Amino acid sequence: MTPAPPAPEPVPTVTLYGRPGCSLCDQAAEILAPLATRLGFRVQPVNIETDDALLERFMFEIPVIALGERVLAKAPVRAGFLEDALVEALAANR
């Protein structure tokens, strides 16, 4: 009997904090989509308007992109900087 293959590693989740109608948040999502495919993570959008603590924390900084508790980028999001920050954070997280 052959041993079972190892369980696949969980896919990291990158959180995109934003709010509806935020054009900078939409731009950040567009930057994240191809990076998620290339670097192997999923994007979890979070509407800060649904949580008073998040609204207070990020109201003037959205979009905010985080891996776990580590904030990787805030507005304005620059693609090259974000990719570098994601590569570093994902490597440290594995």
Secondary structure as GFF3:
##gff-version 3
##sequence-region A 1 94
A	DSSP	beta_strand	13	18	.	.	.	ID=ss1
A	DSSP	alpha_helix	23	39	.	.	.	ID=ss2
A	DSSP	beta_strand	42	47	.	.	.	ID=ss3
A	DSSP	three_ten_helix	48	50	.	.	.	ID=ss4
A	DSSP	alpha_helix	52	58	.	.	.	ID=ss5
A	DSSP	beta_strand	64	67	.	.	.	ID=ss6
A	DSSP	beta_strand	70	74	.	.	.	ID=ss7
A	DSSP	alpha_helix	79	93	.	.	.	ID=ss8
###
